[in-house]
Amino acid sequence: MRRIIEKADILIEALPYIRVFRRKAFVIKYGGQAMMSDKRRRSILQDLVFLSSVGISPILVHGGGPQINERLKASGKVAHFVEGRRVTDAETARVVEGALDELNQQLVREIREELKGHAKGISGKQGLFSVKRISKKELGFVGEIVKVEKAMIEKLLEDSTVPVVSPVSRGGDGKLYNVNADEAATKLAEALRAEKLVFLTDVNGILRNRHDPTSRIPTVKLSEVDGLISRRIIEEGMIPKIKAAVHAISRGVKKVHIINGSLPRALLLEIFTDKGIGTEIVR
């Protein structure tokens, strides 16, 4: 009986959040090693279906670095990166397209068939993103987003369908471009003026001590970001995500969350509980 009562208490705690966030857009970026585990992936997708079922409008933007690397290795190519971006020749661009298309279809299939949710795959190359080539010539066919056709996403949300977005896109020259999934999620959240932009990572948010997973900072204000970077509390791979968060909030996104996507029920615990499990970045 006690466990049943505890479950009921959890639902009551979530109720005010469900009311406030109904019909609000949540852009959730998902990628990396967390996607390689069937158990972790299913947990995240279940959370998405739950959000949609209670009237919230989640949009899933996915990368696929491990899947791309596996395909490149199988074809005899070696992955190269410059400042965190994948060097992409024409052949690599086709590998990226194939890996992300396959992953997109898999995620949609799991939501529809296994979890009985409503989802539709959509790719940047379908006109969702207009891109131009990044000026660094050594990167090759790597694009940056200059425009988002948000109506394509809004139509799906009106139908209570979860958009599952692959960032690979075509430029005005008709060529295929590799687009960073963090950038795609950020630009999409800005265009929609989303309530939340959520980055699923493999750490428990921003940590005061990166060697201590319990040293999480629950809330960071924009005015605190530069100081945290200068003191090297925010460093390395976290810096681009934090800079994206700052940019998104300055363009109308209400909050940005950085959470550990490997934790069970990660999205629900961050969104529907008073304490949360990650770091929220606020104005």
Secondary structure, DSSP 8 states (H G I E B T S, - for coil): -HHHHHHHHHHHHHHHHHHHHTT-EEEEEE-GGGGG-HHHHHHHHHHHHHHHHTT-EEEEEE--HHHHHHHHHHTT----EETTEE-B-HHHHHHHHHHHHHHHHHHHHIIIIIT---EEEEEGGGTTEEEEE-S-GGGBSBEEEEEE-HHHHHHHHHTT-EEEEE--EEBTTS-EEB--HHHHHHHHHHHHT-SEEEEEESSSSSBSSTT-TT-B-SEEEHHHHHHHHHTTSS-TTHHHHHHHHHHHHHTT--EEEEEETTSTTHHHHHHHSSS-SSEEEE-
